Amino acid sequence: MKHVPFKGIIAYPTTPFDQQGQVDIPLFRQLVERLVSSGTHAIAPLGSTGVLPYLMDEEKEAVTTAAIEQVAGRIPTLVGVSCLTTERTIYHARYAEKAGANAVMIIPMSYWKLTDEEIFRHYEAVASRISIPIMAYNNPATGGVDMSPALLKRLLQIPNVTMIKESTGDIQRMQYLRRELGEEVAFYNGSNPLALAAFAAGASGWCTAAPNLIPALNLALYDAVTRNDLQAANLLFYQQVDLLKFIVATGLPRAIKAGLELMGANGGYLRSPLQPLSQEETATLQQILQPLN
């Protein structure tokens, strides 16, 4: 596949804050290093787990720079650059490219419902201003826009839009993408509970926050899939599926922070309006995590 620098497990680091509500860059570097050292195949700062919409421009720049410097070329880096406006998306995409990102990920964020033509022109405008690949990210639950398979297929006409991340949780869409676009187009799963089914449908990788907590299980699942060992893949998936469902249901930033702390790592603070997990939620997470580590 041309211009597709990612495969396997693409891990989302959380963006931690200090007690004063400022981004804790030294801690962020530690969390990135933790993911790199775990063996994950790529790092994707500034996704949903990285609370991208809650950050100011200079904070996004600081996180982008810190991630790329910490990774230091050991694995590929995919930087989220999504903004409500095309102008700001271009700005952050250009910043990420200059900082050394291997690719950028864009979700069409919307207050008003965007038309397909508006979305296409948004991606086209950003793509015309950078030379690195773009991953088109479809997640209506967070972006407010549901890009149809037909629109995603159209976006791939833009030369450096070379990857699709599908997070609707609809496995039929992934099957459609593979059937309509062929094996030369890379699509990625962003729906944690569909990890195994997405790989079976032909996904090139899995974009997930789970490696913050269970990297060995995530990597083992991918290895089993690549070996075509369905029995092992099923066993590994069902070992982790309760955690995958929990972190989605309770909110990725909240759940990852709590999970890190349960495992003895510093997860930092959250930025309001996000709040820590309740005592009951934390107890449930501890029960889920205990047999996995």
Beta strands, then each sheet from edge to edge (+ up, - down):
strand 1: 8-11
strand 2: 42-43
strand 3: 78-80
strand 4: 103-106
strand 5: 134-138
strand 6: 161-166
strand 7: 186-189
strand 8: 205-208
sheet 1: 2+ 1+ 8+ 7+ 6+ 5+ 4+ 3+
end
